[in-house]
Amino acid sequence: MKVLHIHELDIGGGAETVFNITRKNYLVEKNYSGFINKNNYDHSDIRFKSYENYNFILRPFFYVFSINNYIQLNKFLKINNVDIIHLHGFIGSLSSSILLALRFHKKRNTIKIVQTFHDFHIACPNSLLFDYKKEIICEKCLGKKIKLKMLTTSCERRGYFYTILKSVRSFVANNLLNHKKIIDKFIAPSNLMKQKLIEDKIEEEKISLLRNPILLNEIKYEKKSDIITYYGRISKEKNIYFILDAFNEWKIKSNNNFKLFIIGDGDEKNSIEKYAINLKFNKDIVFYNFKEEKELFDILKEVKYLFMASKLYENAPMTLLESISLNILPIVPDLGGMKETVQDVFQFGKIYEKNNIESFIEQIEEMETEYLSELEKLIKRKSFLFENYGVEVYYKNLFNIYSDLLNKN
């Protein structure tokens, strides 16, 4: 069995972590990888290019359809015989040209195509079921055959020009190229994602629930300090202003010794740092730039709690899964994949009412009171989680999905 794995990038956030794990599945005979190579230490088998590589005039066209990426994927598939093509994220930087190349090759041979969804781009032209203008969850396009509602709302974070581009891109992918018919099996990492795909008129039998793998990091138990953290992308939808306000208010009410670590980069970083300076307990708020895994985990090993506050659903946050190895207890809002992971998968940690500071304070105070028992729950549950959601199990389940598809020929 030969598998070609396609994703936009090989470095970044949770989607890139899952992509990198997936393309190293040793159970298959041969793994090929296609991504935009921005690093010298890794190798892409296909010379993909981002729309950002082109000048200002050409960039919008390649955002919707990249001729280069169509040609390069076609070229690779003519030379190399593959059995499975496993897509991850492609619509953003690689464009819908990927779908046209795949449709062409499906007509000529027996390849099967799988896609793991890390966002909702097939159901939502804006990818996240989120209106950036109103800063609310938005499902106006969900279930619609032609998804042009965003043209009336300008929900894209960069304004109306990109709203138009994403609407056109969605129409090309969904209506002209028929994205849903090209894919033989959709992989949903959460029940939330599975349900949204079903609501978008994808047949349930074409969807497999396969949760993202939990990594076992060989880090010994460390004595914890009074530290709470958020790490990841620093952007509006992650609701970091709420994290700062909630932390500051908790400090005022309980006069505790906790510090807050904000780790990551993003377009809101400077604004958030300026905002934090004006808070009463600004000296207890520490900002770090993006860190590679080893350096990141070295900072996180003393952290007690992971604090998430996203305004959008999230799918299956890798930050939650990574925190398990480090014995970090989660505190998350009652929303989407964050709630599902803590409530259904972990069965430890705390869930607060979204955007409610009093609810957050109540939950974190309970966590502090019950810290040793919650930590014991985590440690006892950890072996079960690795046995059922570890990388080895993930590889076996994925291999079974591939095999089932090929056996249908």
PAMAR-133449 format. One record per residue (C-alpha): residue number from 1; chain; x negated, y, z negated. Coordinates in steps of 0.05 Angstrom, whole numbers, plus 5000, padded with zeros to 4 digits. Layout:
BEGIN
(site NUM,"A",(X,Y,Z))
...
END
This chain:
BEGIN
(site 1,"A",(5000,5000,5000))
(site 2,"A",(4972,5068,5021))
(site 3,"A",(5001,5131,4991))
(site 4,"A",(4993,5204,5012))
(site 5,"A",(5006,5253,4954))
(site 6,"A",(5024,5325,4973))
(site 7,"A",(5027,5385,4927))
(site 8,"A",(5012,5459,4934))
(site 9,"A",(4951,5462,4888))
(site 10,"A",(4908,5417,4845))
(site 11,"A",(4900,5465,4787))
(site 12,"A",(4950,5507,4749))
(site 13,"A",(5006,5485,4702))
(site 14,"A",(5046,5423,4685))
(site 15,"A",(5065,5406,4757))
(site 16,"A",(4992,5404,4776))
(site 17,"A",(4976,5360,4717))
(site 18,"A",(5029,5309,4738))
(site 19,"A",(5005,5313,4811))
(site 20,"A",(4933,5299,4790))
(site 21,"A",(4954,5239,4747))
(site 22,"A",(5000,5212,4801))
(site 23,"A",(4948,5213,4857))
(site 24,"A",(4901,5170,4815))
(site 25,"A",(4948,5111,4810))
(site 26,"A",(4900,5052,4813))
(site 27,"A",(4956,5002,4827))
(site 28,"A",(4961,5024,4900))
(site 29,"A",(4909,5003,4952))
(site 30,"A",(4891,5074,4974))
(site 31,"A",(4910,5144,4951))
(site 32,"A",(4904,5204,4997))
(site 33,"A",(4915,5275,4973))
(site 34,"A",(4938,5338,5008))
(site 35,"A",(4936,5406,4973))
(site 36,"A",(4907,5476,4981))
(site 37,"A",(4835,5468,4958))
(site 38,"A",(4815,5528,4916))
(site 39,"A",(4759,5492,4879))
(site 40,"A",(4693,5463,4901))
(site 41,"A",(4696,5404,4854))
(site 42,"A",(4756,5369,4885))
(site 43,"A",(4773,5345,4954))
(site 44,"A",(4836,5350,4996))
(site 45,"A",(4844,5301,5054))
(site 46,"A",(4886,5353,5092))
(site 47,"A",(4864,5424,5108))
(site 48,"A",(4926,5460,5083))
(site 49,"A",(4927,5536,5079))
(site 50,"A",(4970,5583,5037))
(site 51,"A",(5011,5638,5068))
(site 52,"A",(4968,5685,5025))
(site 53,"A",(4909,5671,5071))
(site 54,"A",(4942,5710,5127))
(site 55,"A",(4947,5785,5138))
(site 56,"A",(5006,5827,5115))
(site 57,"A",(5043,5821,5182))
(site 58,"A",(5037,5746,5190))
(site 59,"A",(5046,5728,5117))
(site 60,"A",(5123,5729,5116))
(site 61,"A",(5127,5681,5176))
(site 62,"A",(5079,5631,5145))
(site 63,"A",(5116,5636,5079))
(site 64,"A",(5177,5607,5115))
(site 65,"A",(5141,5561,5164))
(site 66,"A",(5066,5548,5168))
(site 67,"A",(5044,5526,5237))
(site 68,"A",(4975,5508,5210))
(site 69,"A",(5004,5462,5156))
(site 70,"A",(5050,5429,5206))
(site 71,"A",(4991,5415,5253))
(site 72,"A",(4945,5391,5198))
(site 73,"A",(4996,5342,5168))
(site 74,"A",(5013,5316,5237))
(site 75,"A",(4940,5306,5252))
(site 76,"A",(4928,5268,5188))
(site 77,"A",(4988,5222,5198))
(site 78,"A",(4968,5205,5269))
(site 79,"A",(4899,5183,5246))
(site 80,"A",(4917,5149,5180))
(site 81,"A",(4970,5096,5170))
(site 82,"A",(5006,5108,5104))
(site 83,"A",(5064,5070,5074))
(site 84,"A",(5089,5122,5024))
(site 85,"A",(5087,5198,5024))
(site 86,"A",(5097,5226,4954))
(site 87,"A",(5116,5299,4954))
(site 88,"A",(5113,5344,4893))
(site 89,"A",(5118,5419,4902))
(site 90,"A",(5108,5443,4973))
(site 91,"A",(5160,5496,4990))
(site 92,"A",(5123,5555,4958))
(site 93,"A",(5054,5555,4989))
(site 94,"A",(5057,5499,5042))
(site 95,"A",(5126,5518,5069))
(site 96,"A",(5182,5478,5100))
(site 97,"A",(5135,5459,5157))
(site 98,"A",(5118,5398,5115))
(site 99,"A",(5189,5372,5125))
(site 100,"A",(5187,5379,5201))
(site 101,"A",(5123,5339,5205))
(site 102,"A",(5152,5285,5160))
(site 103,"A",(5217,5281,5199))
(site 104,"A",(5178,5272,5263))
(site 105,"A",(5135,5215,5235))
(site 106,"A",(5194,5180,5202))
(site 107,"A",(5225,5170,5271))
(site 108,"A",(5161,5136,5296))
(site 109,"A",(5144,5088,5239))
(site 110,"A",(5169,5058,5174))
(site 111,"A",(5139,5107,5123))
(site 112,"A",(5181,5121,5061))
(site 113,"A",(5183,5189,5028))
(site 114,"A",(5189,5203,4954))
(site 115,"A",(5194,5270,4920))
(site 116,"A",(5183,5288,4847))
(site 117,"A",(5218,5352,4827))
(site 118,"A",(5182,5400,4781))
(site 119,"A",(5231,5456,4795))
(site 120,"A",(5301,5463,4826))
(site 121,"A",(5281,5489,4896))
(site 122,"A",(5326,5441,4934))
(site 123,"A",(5386,5466,4895))
(site 124,"A",(5365,5539,4886))
(site 125,"A",(5329,5583,4937))
(site 126,"A",(5297,5618,4877))
(site 127,"A",(5273,5550,4852))
(site 128,"A",(5289,5560,4778))
(site 129,"A",(5365,5569,4774))
(site 130,"A",(5348,5637,4745))
(site 131,"A",(5366,5708,4764))
(site 132,"A",(5305,5751,4750))
(site 133,"A",(5344,5816,4759))
(site 134,"A",(5395,5800,4706))
(site 135,"A",(5348,5754,4667))
(site 136,"A",(5401,5700,4661))
(site 137,"A",(5410,5628,4684))
(site 138,"A",(5444,5628,4752))
(site 139,"A",(5477,5570,4788))
(site 140,"A",(5513,5607,4844))
(site 141,"A",(5479,5567,4898))
(site 142,"A",(5483,5500,4863))
(site 143,"A",(5526,5451,4904))
(site 144,"A",(5533,5499,4963))
(site 145,"A",(5514,5472,5032))
(site 146,"A",(5489,5540,5055))
(site 147,"A",(5454,5576,4998))
(site 148,"A",(5457,5650,5014))
(site 149,"A",(5489,5677,4951))
(site 150,"A",(5423,5705,4928))
(site 151,"A",(5426,5756,4984))
(site 152,"A",(5482,5791,4945))
(site 153,"A",(5445,5790,4879))
(site 154,"A",(5371,5802,4895))
(site 155,"A",(5352,5753,4841))
(site 156,"A",(5279,5744,4862))
(site 157,"A",(5229,5774,4814))
(site 158,"A",(5190,5811,4868))
(site 159,"A",(5252,5845,4897))
(site 160,"A",(5298,5842,4957))
(site 161,"A",(5245,5829,5010))
(site 162,"A",(5226,5762,4978))
(site 163,"A",(5300,5749,4965))
(site 164,"A",(5310,5750,5040))
(site 165,"A",(5249,5707,5053))
(site 166,"A",(5270,5655,5003))
(site 167,"A",(5341,5653,5031))
(site 168,"A",(5314,5642,5101))
(site 169,"A",(5265,5590,5075))
(site 170,"A",(5321,5553,5040))
(site 171,"A",(5365,5554,5103))
(site 172,"A",(5308,5526,5146))
(site 173,"A",(5291,5471,5096))
(site 174,"A",(5361,5450,5076))
(site 175,"A",(5404,5464,5137))
(site 176,"A",(5358,5462,5198))
(site 177,"A",(5309,5408,5174))
(site 178,"A",(5358,5372,5127))
(site 179,"A",(5312,5363,5067))
(site 180,"A",(5359,5315,5031))
(site 181,"A",(5361,5265,5088))
(site 182,"A",(5286,5263,5098))
(site 183,"A",(5273,5241,5026))
(site 184,"A",(5285,5167,5012))
(site 185,"A",(5279,5172,4936))
(site 186,"A",(5283,5232,4890))
(site 187,"A",(5247,5228,4823))
(site 188,"A",(5276,5269,4766))
(site 189,"A",(5231,5277,4704))
(site 190,"A",(5291,5294,4660))
(site 191,"A",(5365,5280,4654))
(site 192,"A",(5375,5354,4664))
(site 193,"A",(5341,5351,4732))
(site 194,"A",(5379,5288,4751))
(site 195,"A",(5446,5321,4734))
(site 196,"A",(5430,5384,4774))
(site 197,"A",(5410,5342,4835))
(site 198,"A",(5476,5305,4830))
(site 199,"A",(5513,5371,4824))
(site 200,"A",(5478,5392,4888))
(site 201,"A",(5510,5334,4925))
(site 202,"A",(5452,5285,4924))
(site 203,"A",(5476,5213,4916))
(site 204,"A",(5460,5186,4846))
(site 205,"A",(5432,5120,4875))
(site 206,"A",(5378,5161,4911))
(site 207,"A",(5353,5190,4844))
(site 208,"A",(5306,5155,4795))
(site 209,"A",(5295,5182,4725))
(site 210,"A",(5220,5178,4712))
(site 211,"A",(5195,5221,4656))
(site 212,"A",(5128,5256,4662))
(site 213,"A",(5071,5216,4631))
(site 214,"A",(5046,5232,4561))
(site 215,"A",(4971,5236,4558))
(site 216,"A",(4934,5203,4501))
(site 217,"A",(4875,5248,4484))
(site 218,"A",(4821,5217,4440))
(site 219,"A",(4823,5272,4388))
(site 220,"A",(4820,5252,4315))
(site 221,"A",(4870,5281,4266))
(site 222,"A",(4848,5350,4244))
(site 223,"A",(4868,5387,4181))
(site 224,"A",(4920,5438,4204))
(site 225,"A",(4918,5512,4192))
(site 226,"A",(4976,5561,4187))
(site 227,"A",(4979,5574,4262))
(site 228,"A",(5037,5576,4310))
(site 229,"A",(5025,5580,4385))
(site 230,"A",(5053,5591,4454))
(site 231,"A",(5010,5570,4512))
(site 232,"A",(5025,5572,4586))
(site 233,"A",(5044,5624,4638))
(site 234,"A",(5053,5695,4611))
(site 235,"A",(5115,5718,4650))
(site 236,"A",(5183,5748,4636))
(site 237,"A",(5223,5684,4639))
(site 238,"A",(5180,5652,4584))
(site 239,"A",(5210,5704,4536))
(site 240,"A",(5146,5720,4499))
(site 241,"A",(5173,5786,4473))
(site 242,"A",(5223,5744,4433))
(site 243,"A",(5166,5701,4407))
(site 244,"A",(5129,5763,4383))
(site 245,"A",(5191,5794,4351))
(site 246,"A",(5212,5729,4318))
(site 247,"A",(5142,5717,4291))
(site 248,"A",(5137,5789,4265))
(site 249,"A",(5206,5785,4232))
(site 250,"A",(5189,5719,4200))
(site 251,"A",(5126,5749,4171))
(site 252,"A",(5165,5808,4143))
(site 253,"A",(5217,5763,4110))
(site 254,"A",(5172,5708,4082))
(site 255,"A",(5105,5743,4073))
(site 256,"A",(5068,5681,4099))
(site 257,"A",(4996,5672,4121))
(site 258,"A",(5011,5647,4192))
(site 259,"A",(4976,5671,4254))
(site 260,"A",(5005,5669,4325))
(site 261,"A",(4962,5647,4383))
(site 262,"A",(4985,5668,4453))
(site 263,"A",(4943,5629,4504))
(site 264,"A",(4948,5639,4579))
(site 265,"A",(4950,5689,4636))
(site 266,"A",(5005,5720,4679))
(site 267,"A",(5035,5784,4706))
(site 268,"A",(5063,5805,4638))
(site 269,"A",(4999,5796,4599))
(site 270,"A",(4979,5869,4594))
(site 271,"A",(5049,5892,4576))
(site 272,"A",(5056,5840,4522))
(site 273,"A",(4989,5856,4492))
(site 274,"A",(5009,5930,4488))
(site 275,"A",(5076,5912,4457))
(site 276,"A",(5042,5869,4404))
(site 277,"A",(4998,5927,4381))
(site 278,"A",(5059,5964,4355))
(site 279,"A",(5084,5906,4312))
(site 280,"A",(5072,5908,4237))
(site 281,"A",(5033,5843,4236))
(site 282,"A",(4994,5855,4300))
(site 283,"A",(4929,5834,4266))
(site 284,"A",(4958,5763,4259))
(site 285,"A",(4971,5758,4334))
(site 286,"A",(4912,5731,4375))
(site 287,"A",(4911,5731,4451))
(site 288,"A",(4868,5682,4492))
(site 289,"A",(4859,5679,4567))
(site 290,"A",(4875,5616,4605))
(site 291,"A",(4832,5558,4581))
(site 292,"A",(4812,5493,4615))
(site 293,"A",(4837,5431,4580))
(site 294,"A",(4776,5415,4536))
(site 295,"A",(4769,5486,4510))
(site 296,"A",(4845,5493,4502))
(site 297,"A",(4851,5430,4461))
(site 298,"A",(4793,5452,4417))
(site 299,"A",(4833,5515,4399))
(site 300,"A",(4899,5477,4391))
(site 301,"A",(4874,5421,4346))
(site 302,"A",(4884,5463,4283))
(site 303,"A",(4953,5489,4305))
(site 304,"A",(5015,5468,4266))
(site 305,"A",(5072,5489,4311))
(site 306,"A",(5087,5499,4385))
(site 307,"A",(5137,5555,4396))
(site 308,"A",(5176,5557,4461))
(site 309,"A",(5230,5609,4479))
(site 310,"A",(5241,5605,4554))
(site 311,"A",(5303,5640,4582))
(site 312,"A",(5309,5588,4637))
(site 313,"A",(5323,5514,4634))
(site 314,"A",(5253,5486,4641))
(site 315,"A",(5251,5415,4668))
(site 316,"A",(5203,5370,4629))
(site 317,"A",(5151,5417,4599))
(site 318,"A",(5081,5387,4598))
(site 319,"A",(5062,5433,4541))
(site 320,"A",(5110,5393,4497))
(site 321,"A",(5081,5327,4520))
(site 322,"A",(5009,5349,4511))
(site 323,"A",(5022,5373,4440))
(site 324,"A",(5037,5301,4417))
(site 325,"A",(4964,5280,4418))
(site 326,"A",(4946,5340,4376))
(site 327,"A",(4999,5328,4323))
(site 328,"A",(5032,5395,4338))
(site 329,"A",(5106,5399,4318))
(site 330,"A",(5152,5434,4368))
(site 331,"A",(5202,5489,4355))
(site 332,"A",(5245,5501,4417))
(site 333,"A",(5311,5534,4438))
(site 334,"A",(5374,5494,4450))
(site 335,"A",(5366,5497,4525))
(site 336,"A",(5350,5450,4583))
(site 337,"A",(5290,5405,4585))
(site 338,"A",(5261,5435,4521))
(site 339,"A",(5321,5412,4479))
(site 340,"A",(5325,5345,4516))
(site 341,"A",(5252,5329,4504))
(site 342,"A",(5253,5346,4430))
(site 343,"A",(5322,5316,4415))
(site 344,"A",(5324,5254,4459))
(site 345,"A",(5251,5236,4472))
(site 346,"A",(5212,5260,4412))
(site 347,"A",(5265,5256,4357))
(site 348,"A",(5224,5303,4313))
(site 349,"A",(5213,5378,4312))
(site 350,"A",(5265,5434,4307))
(site 351,"A",(5315,5465,4355))
(site 352,"A",(5340,5536,4344))
(site 353,"A",(5396,5577,4377))
(site 354,"A",(5366,5611,4438))
(site 355,"A",(5349,5685,4430))
(site 356,"A",(5370,5684,4357))
(site 357,"A",(5314,5706,4310))
(site 358,"A",(5353,5687,4248))
(site 359,"A",(5362,5617,4275))
(site 360,"A",(5288,5611,4291))
(site 361,"A",(5269,5634,4221))
(site 362,"A",(5317,5585,4190))
(site 363,"A",(5288,5527,4230))
(site 364,"A",(5216,5544,4219))
(site 365,"A",(5228,5553,4144))
(site 366,"A",(5260,5484,4143))
(site 367,"A",(5200,5457,4181))
(site 368,"A",(5152,5486,4131))
(site 369,"A",(5191,5456,4073))
(site 370,"A",(5194,5388,4108))
(site 371,"A",(5126,5393,4142))
(site 372,"A",(5095,5328,4115))
(site 373,"A",(5157,5287,4130))
(site 374,"A",(5163,5317,4201))
(site 375,"A",(5090,5303,4213))
(site 376,"A",(5099,5232,4189))
(site 377,"A",(5157,5225,4239))
(site 378,"A",(5111,5249,4295))
(site 379,"A",(5055,5201,4276))
(site 380,"A",(5102,5141,4271))
(site 381,"A",(5137,5158,4336))
(site 382,"A",(5073,5172,4374))
(site 383,"A",(5055,5099,4387))
(site 384,"A",(5126,5087,4414))
(site 385,"A",(5120,5147,4460))
(site 386,"A",(5053,5125,4489))
(site 387,"A",(5078,5054,4498))
(site 388,"A",(5140,5078,4536))
(site 389,"A",(5118,5142,4569))
(site 390,"A",(5042,5135,4574))
(site 391,"A",(5003,5138,4639))
(site 392,"A",(4999,5063,4647))
(site 393,"A",(5074,5055,4643))
(site 394,"A",(5083,5114,4689))
(site 395,"A",(5039,5081,4741))
(site 396,"A",(5076,5015,4737))
(site 397,"A",(5144,5048,4744))
(site 398,"A",(5121,5090,4802))
(site 399,"A",(5091,5029,4837))
(site 400,"A",(5158,4994,4828))
(site 401,"A",(5194,5052,4861))
(site 402,"A",(5146,5050,4920))
(site 403,"A",(5153,4974,4926))
(site 404,"A",(5229,4975,4924))
(site 405,"A",(5230,5026,4981))
(site 406,"A",(5183,4986,5024))
(site 407,"A",(5220,4921,5012))
(site 408,"A",(5283,4952,5040))
(site 409,"A",(5253,4952,5110))
END
